[in-house]
Structures are given as C-alpha cells and as structure tokens.
Amino acid sequence: MYELKVVTQFAAAHRLDNFYGKCEALHGHNWKVEIFVTAASLDEAGLVLDFGKIKSRAKEVLDEIDHTFLNELPAFQHQNPSSENLARYLFERLSSALNDQRVTVSRIAVWESDHTSAAYFLP
C-alpha cells in the first residue's frame, strides 16, 4: 500500500456551544490540515496521484472556509465546528473531490495548535 501526505493550512474563527470553558467564546486558529491519500497500486507514471492535484483540490475546499466564522457555514448549522467535526467535514469534501477506483483519501488530521489535533478516517 502506498500513502501520500500533503500539509496545508487555513485560518478561521469558531466558538463551541455547550463547552462551558474558554472555547465557548469566539476565537480563531491558524489550522494545519494533513491530507493522507492511499492506493494499492501506482499509475502508469509511477505515482499514487500528482501532489499538485491534491494541493489544488485542497485549496478549492479550504478557500471556502478560509477567514470565515465556521459556525455560520451551512455544514455547521446543527453541530459545533470542533476540530473533530471539521476533520470529518474536510474528509468528506476531499474524498468526493479525489477518490476514484484506485485512490482513496484515507485520513484527515486537523491541528488547531502545535500540540493538539483531531483526525477522521474510516476503519
């Protein structure tokens, strides 16, 4: 099995309802996003996928949420934009943009600080 990783970032604000701590107040992060893509075989060029394609699709998705108030986005109208939910949201969006018969987005990790992250993946 082959695995690629692309690291990118975006900035956004959020607040966590029912948290009962500092994070219930409006605050922001410079989020780091790790995108993991896997394939059991390589293409005719000897690649899992062109890194440029991963970066391009990630940019399209992240541009929609960069410098926004995440709580106001339709995806987070009925759930907190926690790191966990954000990781799942990005996993679903990037999977629909990148997955094919050979290539699969296998995991998305979202870092809200240098020391804390959440990941979403399918077993």
The first five atom37 places (N, CA, C, CB, O) and aatype in JSON, in Angstrom:
{
  "aatype": [12, 18, 6, 10, 11, 19, 19, 16, 5, 13, 0, 0, 0, 8, 1, 10, 3, 2, 13, 18, 7, 11, 4, 6, 0, 10, 8, 7, 8, 2, 17, 11, 19, 6, 9, 13, 19, 16, 0, 0, 15, 10, 3, 6, 0, 7, 10, 19, 10, 3, 13, 7, 11, 9, 11, 15, 1, 0, 11, 6, 19, 10, 3, 6, 9, 3, 8, 16, 13, 10, 2, 6, 10, 14, 0, 13, 5, 8, 5, 2, 14, 15, 15, 6, 2, 10, 0, 1, 18, 10, 13, 6, 1, 10, 15, 15, 0, 10, 2, 3, 5, 1, 19, 16, 19, 15, 1, 9, 0, 19, 17, 6, 15, 3, 8, 16, 15, 0, 0, 18, 13, 10, 14],
  "atom_mask": [
    [1, 1, 1, 1, 1],
    [1, 1, 1, 1, 1],
    [1, 1, 1, 1, 1],
    [1, 1, 1, 1, 1],
    [1, 1, 1, 1, 1],
    [1, 1, 1, 1, 1],
    [1, 1, 1, 1, 1],
    [1, 1, 1, 1, 1],
    [1, 1, 1, 1, 1],
    [1, 1, 1, 1, 1],
    [1, 1, 1, 1, 1],
    [1, 1, 1, 1, 1],
    [1, 1, 1, 1, 1],
    [1, 1, 1, 1, 1],
    [1, 1, 1, 1, 1],
    [1, 1, 1, 1, 1],
    [1, 1, 1, 1, 1],
    [1, 1, 1, 1, 1],
    [1, 1, 1, 1, 1],
    [1, 1, 1, 1, 1],
    [1, 1, 1, 0, 1],
    [1, 1, 1, 1, 1],
    [1, 1, 1, 1, 1],
    [1, 1, 1, 1, 1],
    [1, 1, 1, 1, 1],
    [1, 1, 1, 1, 1],
    [1, 1, 1, 1, 1],
    [1, 1, 1, 0, 1],
    [1, 1, 1, 1, 1],
    [1, 1, 1, 1, 1],
    [1, 1, 1, 1, 1],
    [1, 1, 1, 1, 1],
    [1, 1, 1, 1, 1],
    [1, 1, 1, 1, 1],
    [1, 1, 1, 1, 1],
    [1, 1, 1, 1, 1],
    [1, 1, 1, 1, 1],
    [1, 1, 1, 1, 1],
    [1, 1, 1, 1, 1],
    [1, 1, 1, 1, 1],
    [1, 1, 1, 1, 1],
    [1, 1, 1, 1, 1],
    [1, 1, 1, 1, 1],
    [1, 1, 1, 1, 1],
    [1, 1, 1, 1, 1],
    [1, 1, 1, 0, 1],
    [1, 1, 1, 1, 1],
    [1, 1, 1, 1, 1],
    [1, 1, 1, 1, 1],
    [1, 1, 1, 1, 1],
    [1, 1, 1, 1, 1],
    [1, 1, 1, 0, 1],
    [1, 1, 1, 1, 1],
    [1, 1, 1, 1, 1],
    [1, 1, 1, 1, 1],
    [1, 1, 1, 1, 1],
    [1, 1, 1, 1, 1],
    [1, 1, 1, 1, 1],
    [1, 1, 1, 1, 1],
    [1, 1, 1, 1, 1],
    [1, 1, 1, 1, 1],
    [1, 1, 1, 1, 1],
    [1, 1, 1, 1, 1],
    [1, 1, 1, 1, 1],
    [1, 1, 1, 1, 1],
    [1, 1, 1, 1, 1],
    [1, 1, 1, 1, 1],
    [1, 1, 1, 1, 1],
    [1, 1, 1, 1, 1],
    [1, 1, 1, 1, 1],
    [1, 1, 1, 1, 1],
    [1, 1, 1, 1, 1],
    [1, 1, 1, 1, 1],
    [1, 1, 1, 1, 1],
    [1, 1, 1, 1, 1],
    [1, 1, 1, 1, 1],
    [1, 1, 1, 1, 1],
    [1, 1, 1, 1, 1],
    [1, 1, 1, 1, 1],
    [1, 1, 1, 1, 1],
    [1, 1, 1, 1, 1],
    [1, 1, 1, 1, 1],
    [1, 1, 1, 1, 1],
    [1, 1, 1, 1, 1],
    [1, 1, 1, 1, 1],
    [1, 1, 1, 1, 1],
    [1, 1, 1, 1, 1],
    [1, 1, 1, 1, 1],
    [1, 1, 1, 1, 1],
    [1, 1, 1, 1, 1],
    [1, 1, 1, 1, 1],
    [1, 1, 1, 1, 1],
    [1, 1, 1, 1, 1],
    [1, 1, 1, 1, 1],
    [1, 1, 1, 1, 1],
    [1, 1, 1, 1, 1],
    [1, 1, 1, 1, 1],
    [1, 1, 1, 1, 1],
    [1, 1, 1, 1, 1],
    [1, 1, 1, 1, 1],
    [1, 1, 1, 1, 1],
    [1, 1, 1, 1, 1],
    [1, 1, 1, 1, 1],
    [1, 1, 1, 1, 1],
    [1, 1, 1, 1, 1],
    [1, 1, 1, 1, 1],
    [1, 1, 1, 1, 1],
    [1, 1, 1, 1, 1],
    [1, 1, 1, 1, 1],
    [1, 1, 1, 1, 1],
    [1, 1, 1, 1, 1],
    [1, 1, 1, 1, 1],
    [1, 1, 1, 1, 1],
    [1, 1, 1, 1, 1],
    [1, 1, 1, 1, 1],
    [1, 1, 1, 1, 1],
    [1, 1, 1, 1, 1],
    [1, 1, 1, 1, 1],
    [1, 1, 1, 1, 1],
    [1, 1, 1, 1, 1],
    [1, 1, 1, 1, 1],
    [1, 1, 1, 1, 1],
    [1, 1, 1, 1, 1]
  ],
  "atom_positions": [
    [[0.85, -1.18, 0.0], [0.0, 0.0, 0.0], [0.9, 1.24, 0.0], [-0.97, 0.0, 1.23], [1.9, 1.28, 0.71]],
    [[0.53, 2.22, -0.78], [1.26, 3.49, -0.86], [0.46, 4.57, -0.15], [1.55, 3.88, -2.33], [-0.77, 4.54, -0.15]],
    [[1.17, 5.53, 0.44], [0.5, 6.63, 1.13], [1.21, 7.94, 0.81], [0.47, 6.38, 2.66], [2.43, 8.03, 0.85]],
    [[0.42, 8.96, 0.48], [0.93, 10.32, 0.31], [0.39, 11.18, 1.42], [0.53, 10.9, -1.08], [-0.69, 10.92, 1.97]],
    [[1.14, 12.22, 1.76], [0.65, 13.19, 2.73], [0.93, 14.59, 2.19], [1.32, 12.99, 4.14], [2.05, 14.88, 1.75]],
    [[-0.09, 15.43, 2.22], [0.04, 16.84, 1.87], [-0.39, 17.64, 3.09], [-0.82, 17.2, 0.6], [-1.43, 17.36, 3.69]],
    [[0.4, 18.64, 3.44], [0.1, 19.51, 4.58], [-0.23, 20.89, 4.04], [1.29, 19.57, 5.59], [0.49, 21.43, 3.21]],
    [[-1.33, 21.44, 4.51], [-1.75, 22.77, 4.1], [-2.33, 23.48, 5.32], [-2.79, 22.7, 2.94], [-2.28, 22.95, 6.43]],
    [[-2.88, 24.66, 5.11], [-3.39, 25.41, 6.26], [-4.45, 26.41, 5.84], [-2.24, 26.14, 6.97], [-4.6, 26.72, 4.66]],
    [[-5.18, 26.9, 6.83], [-6.14, 27.97, 6.64], [-6.37, 28.62, 8.0], [-7.48, 27.45, 6.02], [-6.0, 28.06, 9.03]],
    [[-6.98, 29.79, 7.99], [-7.3, 30.5, 9.23], [-8.8, 30.68, 9.31], [-6.56, 31.88, 9.3], [-9.45, 30.99, 8.31]],
    [[-9.37, 30.48, 10.49], [-10.81, 30.67, 10.66], [-11.13, 30.82, 12.14], [-11.6, 29.47, 10.06], [-10.34, 30.45, 13.02]],
    [[-12.3, 31.39, 12.39], [-12.79, 31.57, 13.76], [-13.93, 30.6, 14.02], [-13.26, 33.03, 14.01], [-14.61, 30.15, 13.09]],
    [[-14.14, 30.29, 15.28], [-15.29, 29.47, 15.68], [-15.56, 29.68, 17.16], [-15.05, 27.97, 15.37], [-14.79, 30.33, 17.87]],
    [[-16.66, 29.12, 17.59], [-16.98, 29.04, 19.01], [-17.68, 27.71, 19.23], [-17.87, 30.26, 19.49], [-18.34, 27.19, 18.32]],
    [[-17.55, 27.16, 20.43], [-18.11, 25.85, 20.73], [-19.25, 25.99, 21.73], [-17.03, 24.89, 21.28], [-19.03, 26.3, 22.89]],
    [[-20.46, 25.75, 21.27], [-21.62, 25.79, 22.15], [-21.57, 24.62, 23.13], [-22.94, 25.76, 21.34], [-21.04, 23.55, 22.81]],
    [[-22.13, 24.82, 24.31], [-22.22, 23.78, 25.35], [-20.86, 23.28, 25.8], [-23.03, 22.61, 24.84], [-20.75, 22.16, 26.32]],
    [[-19.83, 24.07, 25.62], [-18.49, 23.68, 26.02], [-18.19, 24.06, 27.46], [-17.47, 24.33, 25.1], [-17.49, 23.33, 28.16]],
    [[-18.72, 25.17, 27.91], [-18.55, 25.65, 29.29], [-17.09, 25.87, 29.66], [-19.19, 24.67, 30.27], [-16.63, 25.42, 30.71]],
    [[-16.39, 26.54, 28.79], [-14.99, 26.9, 29.01], [-14.61, 28.02, 28.07], [0.0, 0.0, 0.0], [-15.46, 28.6, 27.4]],
    [[-13.32, 28.31, 28.02], [-12.84, 29.42, 27.19], [-13.24, 29.29, 25.72], [-11.33, 29.51, 27.28], [-13.49, 30.29, 25.05]],
    [[-13.31, 28.07, 25.22], [-13.6, 27.88, 23.8], [-15.05, 28.15, 23.42], [-13.24, 26.49, 23.4], [-15.41, 28.11, 22.25]],
    [[-15.89, 28.43, 24.43], [-17.26, 28.82, 24.12], [-17.3, 30.25, 23.58], [-18.15, 28.69, 25.36], [-18.25, 30.63, 22.9]],
    [[-16.28, 31.04, 23.89], [-16.18, 32.4, 23.36], [-15.61, 32.36, 21.93], [-15.3, 33.3, 24.28], [-14.87, 31.44, 21.58]],
    [[-15.95, 33.35, 21.15], [-15.43, 33.46, 19.8], [-13.9, 33.54, 19.85], [-16.02, 34.69, 19.09], [-13.33, 34.34, 20.6]],
    [[-13.23, 32.7, 19.05], [-11.78, 32.7, 18.96], [-11.38, 32.09, 17.62], [-11.14, 31.91, 20.14], [-12.21, 31.52, 16.92]],
    [[-10.11, 32.22, 17.26], [-9.66, 31.71, 15.98], [-8.42, 30.86, 16.09], [0.0, 0.0, 0.0], [-7.75, 30.82, 17.12]],
    [[-8.14, 30.18, 15.0], [-6.95, 29.33, 14.91], [-6.34, 29.49, 13.53], [-7.31, 27.84, 15.19], [-7.03, 29.82, 12.56]],
    [[-5.06, 29.26, 13.45], [-4.38, 29.01, 12.19], [-4.3, 27.5, 12.09], [-2.95, 29.71, 12.11], [-3.37, 26.88, 12.6]],
    [[-5.27, 26.92, 11.42], [-5.43, 25.47, 11.35], [-4.42, 24.87, 10.38], [-6.86, 25.1, 10.93], [-4.23, 25.39, 9.28]],
    [[-3.79, 23.78, 10.77], [-2.95, 22.99, 9.87], [-3.76, 21.75, 9.51], [-1.56, 22.6, 10.54], [-4.39, 21.14, 10.37]],
    [[-3.75, 21.38, 8.24], [-4.51, 20.23, 7.76], [-3.55, 19.25, 7.1], [-5.62, 20.66, 6.77], [-2.78, 19.62, 6.21]],
    [[-3.6, 17.99, 7.53], [-2.83, 16.92, 6.91], [-3.8, 16.03, 6.14], [-2.04, 16.09, 7.99], [-4.79, 15.53, 6.68]],
    [[-3.51, 15.85, 4.87], [-4.34, 15.06, 3.97], [-3.57, 13.8, 3.61], [-4.75, 15.87, 2.68], [-2.47, 13.88, 3.05]],
    [[-4.11, 12.65, 3.92], [-3.48, 11.36, 3.61], [-4.26, 10.67, 2.5], [-3.4, 10.46, 4.88], [-5.48, 10.54, 2.58]],
    [[-3.55, 10.25, 1.45], [-4.15, 9.58, 0.3], [-3.43, 8.26, 0.11], [-4.07, 10.46, -0.99], [-2.21, 8.19, 0.17]],
    [[-4.2, 7.19, -0.12], [-3.61, 5.86, -0.29], [-4.03, 5.24, -1.61], [-4.0, 4.95, 0.87], [-5.05, 5.6, -2.2]],
    [[-3.21, 4.29, -2.05], [-3.52, 3.48, -3.24], [-2.74, 2.18, -3.13], [-3.18, 4.24, -4.57], [-1.61, 2.17, -2.63]],
    [[-3.33, 1.11, -3.61], [-2.64, -0.18, -3.6], [-1.69, -0.31, -4.78], [-3.66, -1.32, -3.63], [-0.79, -1.15, -4.77]],
    [[-1.88, 0.52, -5.8], [-1.02, 0.44, -6.98], [-0.71, 1.85, -7.48], [-1.7, -0.39, -8.1], [-1.36, 2.82, -7.1]],
    [[0.31, 1.93, -8.32], [0.71, 3.21, -8.89], [0.13, 3.34, -10.3], [2.25, 3.34, -8.92], [-0.2, 2.35, -10.95]],
    [[0.01, 4.58, -10.76], [-0.47, 4.8, -12.12], [0.65, 4.54, -13.13], [-1.01, 6.24, -12.28], [1.75, 4.13, -12.75]],
    [[0.36, 4.79, -14.39], [1.36, 4.5, -15.44], [2.6, 5.37, -15.34], [0.74, 4.67, -16.8], [3.63, 5.03, -15.91]],
    [[2.51, 6.5, -14.61], [3.68, 7.36, -14.4], [4.46, 6.97, -13.15], [3.25, 8.83, -14.3], [5.49, 7.57, -12.85]],
    [[3.97, 5.96, -12.42], [4.64, 5.53, -11.19], [4.26, 6.37, -9.99], [0.0, 0.0, 0.0], [5.03, 6.48, -9.04]],
    [[3.05, 6.96, -10.02], [2.58, 7.82, -8.93], [1.29, 7.29, -8.33], [2.36, 9.24, -9.44], [0.51, 6.6, -8.99]],
    [[1.08, 7.61, -7.05], [-0.24, 7.42, -6.47], [-1.16, 8.46, -7.08], [-0.21, 7.52, -4.9], [-2.22, 8.14, -7.61]],
    [[-0.75, 9.71, -6.99], [-1.5, 10.85, -7.51], [-0.55, 12.03, -7.55], [-2.78, 11.16, -6.63], [0.33, 12.14, -6.7]],
    [[-0.72, 12.9, -8.5], [0.1, 14.1, -8.59], [-0.14, 14.95, -7.34], [-0.21, 14.9, -9.88], [-1.29, 15.27, -7.04]],
    [[0.92, 15.32, -6.62], [0.78, 16.18, -5.44], [0.04, 17.47, -5.81], [2.16, 16.51, -4.84], [-0.73, 18.0, -5.0]],
    [[0.27, 17.96, -7.02], [-0.39, 19.19, -7.46], [-1.9, 19.07, -7.49], [0.0, 0.0, 0.0], [-2.59, 20.03, -7.18]],
    [[-2.41, 17.9, -7.85], [-3.87, 17.69, -7.86], [-4.42, 17.72, -6.45], [-4.23, 16.36, -8.55], [-5.47, 18.31, -6.2]],
    [[-3.72, 17.08, -5.52], [-4.16, 17.1, -4.12], [-4.17, 18.53, -3.6], [-3.25, 16.21, -3.24], [-5.14, 18.97, -2.99]],
    [[-3.08, 19.26, -3.87], [-2.98, 20.65, -3.4], [-4.07, 21.52, -4.02], [-1.6, 21.23, -3.74], [-4.65, 22.37, -3.34]],
    [[-4.33, 21.33, -5.29], [-5.34, 22.12, -5.99], [-6.74, 21.88, -5.42], [-5.33, 21.8, -7.48], [-7.48, 22.83, -5.16]],
    [[-7.1, 20.62, -5.23], [-8.42, 20.29, -4.68], [-8.54, 20.78, -3.24], [-8.69, 18.77, -4.75], [-9.58, 21.28, -2.83]],
    [[-7.46, 20.62, -2.47], [-7.47, 21.11, -1.08], [-7.65, 22.62, -1.05], [-6.16, 20.71, -0.36], [-8.39, 23.13, -0.22]],
    [[-6.98, 23.32, -1.94], [-7.11, 24.78, -1.99], [-8.55, 25.19, -2.28], [-6.17, 25.37, -3.05], [-9.07, 26.11, -1.66]],
    [[-9.19, 24.5, -3.22], [-10.59, 24.8, -3.56], [-11.49, 24.65, -2.33], [-11.08, 23.87, -4.68], [-12.33, 25.51, -2.06]],
    [[-11.31, 23.56, -1.6], [-12.14, 23.31, -0.42], [-11.81, 24.29, 0.7], [-11.96, 21.86, 0.07], [-12.71, 24.86, 1.31]],
    [[-10.53, 24.49, 0.96], [-10.14, 25.37, 2.06], [-10.42, 26.84, 1.78], [-8.66, 25.19, 2.36], [-10.66, 27.6, 2.71]],
    [[-10.4, 27.25, 0.51], [-10.74, 28.63, 0.18], [-12.17, 28.97, 0.6], [-10.57, 28.87, -1.32], [-12.48, 30.12, 0.89]],
    [[-13.06, 27.97, 0.63], [-14.44, 28.18, 1.03], [-14.58, 28.47, 2.53], [-15.27, 26.97, 0.67], [-15.56, 29.09, 2.95]],
    [[-13.61, 28.02, 3.33], [-13.71, 28.21, 4.77], [-12.63, 29.12, 5.35], [-13.64, 26.88, 5.45], [-12.69, 29.49, 6.52]],
    [[-11.65, 29.47, 4.53], [-10.56, 30.33, 4.99], [-11.09, 31.71, 5.36], [-9.47, 30.44, 3.9], [-11.88, 32.3, 4.62]],
    [[-10.65, 32.2, 6.51], [-11.04, 33.52, 7.03], [-12.55, 33.67, 7.14], [-10.49, 34.61, 6.13], [-13.12, 34.71, 6.8]],
    [[-13.2, 32.61, 7.63], [-14.64, 32.66, 7.89], [-14.9, 32.43, 9.36], [-15.4, 31.61, 7.04], [-14.01, 32.08, 10.13]],
    [[-16.15, 32.63, 9.74], [-16.65, 32.24, 11.05], [-17.34, 30.9, 10.82], [-17.64, 33.33, 11.69], [-18.46, 30.87, 10.31]],
    [[-16.68, 29.82, 11.18], [-17.13, 28.47, 10.83], [-18.56, 28.18, 11.28], [-16.21, 27.46, 11.44], [-19.29, 27.47, 10.59]],
    [[-18.97, 28.72, 12.41], [-20.32, 28.48, 12.92], [-21.4, 28.93, 11.95], [-20.5, 29.18, 14.26], [-22.52, 28.42, 12.01]],
    [[-21.1, 29.88, 11.07], [-22.09, 30.41, 10.15], [-22.21, 29.6, 8.86], [-21.75, 31.83, 9.81], [-23.12, 29.84, 8.06]],
    [[-21.32, 28.65, 8.64], [-21.38, 27.85, 7.43], [-22.5, 26.82, 7.51], [-20.03, 27.15, 7.19], [-22.78, 26.31, 8.6]],
    [[-23.16, 26.49, 6.39], [-24.24, 25.51, 6.4], [-23.85, 24.18, 7.04], [-24.72, 25.26, 5.0], [-24.66, 23.56, 7.72]],
    [[-22.62, 23.73, 6.83], [-22.18, 22.43, 7.38], [-22.18, 22.41, 8.9], [-20.79, 22.1, 6.87], [-22.23, 21.33, 9.5]],
    [[-22.13, 23.57, 9.53], [-22.03, 23.62, 10.99], [-23.23, 24.32, 11.64], [-20.76, 24.32, 11.4], [-23.13, 24.83, 12.75]],
    [[-24.35, 24.34, 10.94], [-25.56, 24.94, 11.49], [-26.15, 24.1, 12.62], [-26.59, 25.13, 10.4], [-26.8, 24.64, 13.52]],
    [[-25.93, 22.79, 12.58], [-26.53, 21.9, 13.58], [-25.5, 21.1, 14.36], [-27.49, 20.95, 12.9], [-25.83, 20.12, 15.03]],
    [[-24.24, 21.52, 14.27], [-23.18, 20.87, 15.04], [-22.05, 21.86, 15.26], [-22.65, 19.6, 14.31], [-21.84, 22.77, 14.46]],
    [[-21.34, 21.69, 16.34], [-20.2, 22.55, 16.62], [-19.11, 22.35, 15.57], [-19.65, 22.27, 18.03], [-18.87, 21.22, 15.12]],
    [[-18.44, 23.43, 15.17], [-17.28, 23.29, 14.3], [-16.03, 22.95, 15.12], [-17.06, 24.59, 13.5], [-15.03, 23.66, 15.08]],
    [[-16.13, 21.86, 15.84], [-15.0, 21.36, 16.64], [-13.93, 20.82, 15.69], [-15.45, 20.26, 17.65], [-14.2, 20.62, 14.5]],
    [[-12.76, 20.59, 16.2], [-11.7, 20.0, 15.38], [-12.14, 18.65, 14.83], [-10.4, 19.85, 16.2], [-11.84, 18.31, 13.69]],
    [[-12.85, 17.87, 15.65], [-13.32, 16.56, 15.23], [-14.3, 16.68, 14.05], [-13.99, 15.84, 16.4], [-14.16, 15.98, 13.05]],
    [[-15.29, 17.58, 14.19], [-16.28, 17.76, 13.12], [-15.66, 18.39, 11.88], [-17.44, 18.61, 13.61], [-16.05, 18.07, 10.76]],
    [[-14.71, 19.26, 12.08], [-14.01, 19.87, 10.95], [-13.2, 18.82, 10.18], [-13.09, 21.01, 11.44], [-13.16, 18.85, 8.95]],
    [[-12.54, 17.91, 10.9], [-11.79, 16.84, 10.24], [-12.72, 15.97, 9.4], [-11.05, 15.98, 11.29], [-12.37, 15.61, 8.28]],
    [[-13.88, 15.62, 9.93], [-14.84, 14.8, 9.18], [-15.37, 15.56, 7.97], [-16.02, 14.37, 10.09], [-15.49, 14.99, 6.88]],
    [[-15.69, 16.85, 8.14], [-16.17, 17.68, 7.04], [-15.14, 17.71, 5.9], [-16.47, 19.11, 7.53], [-15.49, 17.51, 4.74]],
    [[-13.87, 17.96, 6.23], [-12.83, 18.01, 5.21], [-12.59, 16.64, 4.58], [-11.53, 18.53, 5.82], [-12.33, 16.54, 3.38]],
    [[-12.68, 15.58, 5.38], [-12.56, 14.22, 4.85], [-13.62, 13.97, 3.79], [-12.67, 13.17, 5.99], [-13.32, 13.47, 2.7]],
    [[-14.86, 14.31, 4.1], [-15.96, 14.07, 3.16], [-15.81, 14.91, 1.9], [-17.3, 14.37, 3.83], [-16.01, 14.4, 0.8]],
    [[-15.46, 16.18, 2.04], [-15.31, 17.06, 0.89], [-14.14, 16.62, 0.01], [-15.1, 18.51, 1.34], [-14.28, 16.57, -1.22]],
    [[-13.0, 16.31, 0.61], [-11.83, 15.92, -0.17], [-11.98, 14.52, -0.76], [-10.58, 15.98, 0.69], [-11.47, 14.25, -1.84]],
    [[-12.68, 13.64, -0.06], [-12.94, 12.31, -0.62], [-13.76, 12.42, -1.89], [-13.67, 11.42, 0.4], [-13.47, 11.74, -2.88]],
    [[-14.78, 13.26, -1.89], [-15.61, 13.4, -3.09], [-14.83, 14.06, -4.23], [-16.87, 14.22, -2.78], [-15.15, 13.84, -5.4]],
    [[-13.81, 14.84, -3.9], [-13.01, 15.52, -4.93], [-11.87, 14.66, -5.46], [-12.46, 16.8, -4.38], [-11.44, 14.84, -6.6]],
    [[-11.37, 13.72, -4.67], [-10.14, 13.0, -5.04], [-10.32, 11.49, -5.25], [-9.12, 13.21, -3.99], [-9.59, 10.9, -6.04]],
    [[-11.26, 10.87, -4.55], [-11.37, 9.41, -4.62], [-11.75, 8.94, -6.02], [-12.39, 8.92, -3.62], [-12.55, 9.56, -6.71]],
    [[-11.15, 7.82, -6.42], [-11.55, 7.13, -7.64], [-11.39, 5.63, -7.39], [-10.7, 7.61, -8.89], [-11.29, 5.21, -6.24]],
    [[-11.38, 4.84, -8.44], [-11.3, 3.39, -8.26], [-9.98, 2.93, -7.66], [-11.51, 2.71, -9.58], [-9.9, 1.83, -7.11]],
    [[-8.95, 3.76, -7.75], [-7.62, 3.36, -7.27], [-7.16, 4.15, -6.07], [-6.62, 3.51, -8.37], [-6.45, 3.61, -5.21]],
    [[-7.54, 5.42, -5.98], [-7.04, 6.35, -4.97], [-8.13, 6.66, -3.95], [-6.54, 7.66, -5.63], [-9.29, 6.87, -4.31]],
    [[-7.73, 6.7, -2.66], [-8.68, 6.98, -1.59], [-8.07, 7.95, -0.59], [-9.1, 5.69, -0.89], [-6.94, 7.77, -0.16]],
    [[-8.84, 8.97, -0.22], [-8.45, 9.79, 0.93], [-8.64, 8.89, 2.15], [-9.31, 11.14, 1.05], [-9.75, 8.43, 2.41]],
    [[-7.57, 8.65, 2.89], [-7.64, 7.69, 3.99], [-7.78, 8.34, 5.35], [-6.42, 6.82, 3.98], [-8.3, 7.73, 6.29]],
    [[-7.3, 9.58, 5.47], [-7.37, 10.24, 6.79], [-7.15, 11.73, 6.6], [-6.32, 9.65, 7.78], [-6.39, 12.16, 5.72]],
    [[-7.82, 12.5, 7.43], [-7.6, 13.94, 7.52], [-7.32, 14.26, 8.98], [-8.83, 14.76, 6.97], [-8.1, 13.89, 9.86]],
    [[-6.22, 14.94, 9.23], [-5.9, 15.42, 10.57], [-5.96, 16.94, 10.55], [-4.49, 14.91, 11.05], [-5.43, 17.58, 9.64]],
    [[-6.59, 17.51, 11.56], [-6.75, 18.96, 11.68], [-6.09, 19.39, 12.98], [-8.27, 19.39, 11.64], [-6.46, 18.93, 14.06]],
    [[-5.11, 20.27, 12.87], [-4.37, 20.78, 14.02], [-4.85, 22.19, 14.34], [-2.83, 20.77, 13.75], [-4.8, 23.07, 13.49]],
    [[-5.32, 22.4, 15.57], [-5.71, 23.75, 15.96], [-4.61, 24.48, 16.72], [-6.97, 23.71, 16.81], [-4.69, 25.69, 16.95]],
    [[-3.58, 23.74, 17.09], [-2.39, 24.34, 17.7], [-1.22, 23.41, 17.41], [-2.58, 24.56, 19.26], [-1.38, 22.37, 16.78]],
    [[-0.04, 23.8, 17.86], [1.14, 22.95, 17.66], [1.07, 21.66, 18.46], [2.38, 23.71, 18.03], [1.84, 20.73, 18.2]],
    [[0.17, 21.59, 19.42], [0.15, 20.46, 20.34], [-1.16, 19.66, 20.34], [0.4, 20.95, 21.72], [-1.24, 18.63, 21.0]],
    [[-2.19, 20.14, 19.59], [-3.48, 19.45, 19.63], [-4.05, 19.28, 18.24], [-4.46, 20.22, 20.5], [-4.04, 20.2, 17.42]],
    [[-4.55, 18.08, 17.99], [-5.16, 17.79, 16.7], [-6.26, 16.76, 16.84], [-4.1, 17.31, 15.7], [-6.36, 16.06, 17.85]],
    [[-7.08, 16.67, 15.8], [-8.11, 15.65, 15.72], [-8.04, 15.07, 14.3], [-9.55, 16.23, 16.04], [-7.7, 15.78, 13.36]],
    [[-8.36, 13.8, 14.17], [-8.31, 13.15, 12.87], [-9.61, 12.42, 12.61], [-7.13, 12.18, 12.78], [-10.3, 12.0, 13.54]],
    [[-9.94, 12.28, 11.33], [-11.09, 11.49, 10.92], [-10.63, 10.53, 9.84], [-12.26, 12.39, 10.41], [-9.92, 10.91, 8.91]],
    [[-11.04, 9.27, 9.96], [-10.72, 8.23, 8.98], [-11.75, 7.14, 9.08], [-9.29, 7.66, 9.2], [-12.46, 7.04, 10.08]],
    [[-11.84, 6.33, 8.03], [-12.74, 5.18, 8.06], [-11.91, 3.94, 8.36], [-13.51, 5.03, 6.7], [-10.81, 3.78, 7.82]],
    [[-12.42, 3.06, 9.21], [-11.66, 1.84, 9.53], [-11.5, 0.92, 8.35], [-12.33, 1.09, 10.65], [-10.89, -0.14, 8.47]]
  ]
}
